Amino acid sequence: MTAVRPEYDWAGYGFDTRQVHVGEYADRNHGVRVPPLALSAGYVFEDFDDCVERFQGRPARGSMDAPDLFPQEPPSAIYSRQGNPTNSVAEQRLASLEGGAEAVAVSSGQAAISSALFTLAQSGDHIVSTASIYGGTRILFGRSFKRFGIDVDYVWDANDDAEWEAMIRPNTKAIYTETIPNPRNDVTDLHRFASIAAKYNLPLVVDNTVGTPALIRPIEHGANIVVHSTTKFLTGHGTAVGGAIVDGGTFDWSAAESVGRSYPLLSKAPRAGARSILERFGPEHAYARAAREQVVNDIGPALSPFSGFLLQQGMETLSLRMERHVASSQRIAAWLETQPEVESVGYAGLPSSPLFDLAVRDYGLDASGTYANTGSVFSVTVRGGIEGARAFTNGLRVFSRMTGIGDTRSMIIHPGTSTHASFAPEINERLGITPGLLRLSVGIENVEDLIADLRSGLDQVAAL
Ligand SMILES: Cc1ncc(COP(=O)(O)O)c(C=O)c1O
C-alpha cells in the first residue's frame, strides 16, 4: 500500500465524519474546501518517466511506494476512462464507508454489476444468484450474460443449503445476492451465503444499493465484493446515474486457484516474464485493479466526473437522510398494515414479517425497539388486483409515479406492468409479483403528508 499523508488518514473516525471527509485533499493553488470538480479527460505527464510510470504501473525512477505518491491521486491517472481525481474522492469515501480496500466508480449500477462479474467470470463460466434480485439485473443475466456465454442459475429458497450446494459447479465463479431486494424488502441472510461461498472458495458479491453502508456493511457480514447503483441513496437526490464496485480485499484468490477455481484476469501474467495483477498489487487490491484496468478500462463505462462530484456531495449526508428515510418507512409500513384496503405489506422491519428476526439481527432496531431498520423500499399490496393498483397509484400526488428508488422524493411503481413485465407469469408468481403489488420508495418529505397522500390513494381503492 502507498502511504497516506496523516492529514488524509480517516481510519478510526466515525461513519458520519468519514462520509464528509474521506478522500478530500488540499488544493494548493486556491485552498478551496470542497474537493474540486476535475472536468478533464486526460492528465499531463510531468516528463517522459512520469508517463512510463503511469502507463506501466512500475517505477521508472524510485519506488512506487515513495512517500510522494498518495492514494488521493487516482491509481495510474492517465485518462478519465480509467480514473479521475473527482471520482477518486467518491471512490475512497465509499470504500471507507463500506469497510473495503478500494472502490471503482463506474457509469451506472448495471455497469457496476456487469464489470464486477466480468472481472470474475468469462465465457463458459457460471454464477449462482439468489432469485429475488432487482428486475434489471435478472434481465442483464438472462440476456447479455447469456449472449456472452456466462450462465446464471437462481436459488429460490435461499435458506436451503442443499439447493445452494446443488447449484455450485466447478466452473462457478461467484455467488451473487442483494442486501434488501426490491420490491418486497425480503432481506437476505448474508452470513449463510458467506459461509457457503467460503466453503467453495467463491467470492460473495452483494448489491448493497437498497441497504447502503449507513444501514448494513456486507463486508462485515462476510461479503467479498459490494456493488452499488450510486444513482440511488448514495448520490441521493435523483440527479445522476452512477455505480461503484467495492473490493473488500478479503478474498483469498490463491486458495481458490489451489482448488482449481481460476480467476485468470487476476492470476495470469499478461505475457511471459510479466507479473500478474495479483503479484503486482497483492490480494487486498488485485480485484479492484483488475476491474479498473482490465474490465472498466477496456469496455469503457467511465463515470462522468460531474456525476462523481454529485456522488461525493450526496454521500456527505447519507446517514442523516437514511435516518429519515427509515423512520418514515417504519411509520408508513405499520400504518399501511392497519388500512382496510391493504392486503399485505412487504417490509422485513415489521414485527409481523417472517423475516423480522433476521432483520433485527442484521439491521438493528429503531429507537423505540419496535421495528427493524430495513430501509425505505418496500411493497404494499392493495385490494382489487390491477384495478386496485391503478386507482391507488392515480390517487397520489406527493408520491411520484416513476421508475427509480432512493432519492429524496417518494416514488411508486407497479412492478407487474413495468420492471417485471418482461418476465414469464410463472416467474413473477414465484417472485411474489402479484397484480395488486406496488413498490414504494419513501422519501424525506413530512411523514404526515406522505400518510395523507397514501390515504387519498386508498380512498380511490375503497371507491372501486
Ligand atoms: C438494486 C439495484 N441494483 C442495480 C440497479 C441498476 O442501477 P442503475 O439504474 O444505476 O444502472 C438498480 C436500479 O434500480 C437497483 O435497484
The ligand as an ORCA input file, in Angstrom:
! r2SCAN-3c Opt
* xyz 0 1
  C     -30.726     -2.949     -6.515
  C     -30.357     -2.297     -7.797
  N     -29.200     -2.614     -8.398
  C     -28.833     -2.052     -9.570
  C     -29.640     -1.163    -10.198
  C     -29.227     -0.588    -11.532
  O     -28.720      0.676    -11.328
  P     -28.656      1.814    -12.475
  O     -30.043      2.198    -12.773
  O     -27.843      2.884    -11.817
  O     -27.947      1.205    -13.642
  C     -30.848     -0.779     -9.625
  C     -31.739      0.199    -10.306
  O     -32.867      0.387     -9.924
  C     -31.220     -1.368     -8.385
  O     -32.380     -1.058     -7.796
*
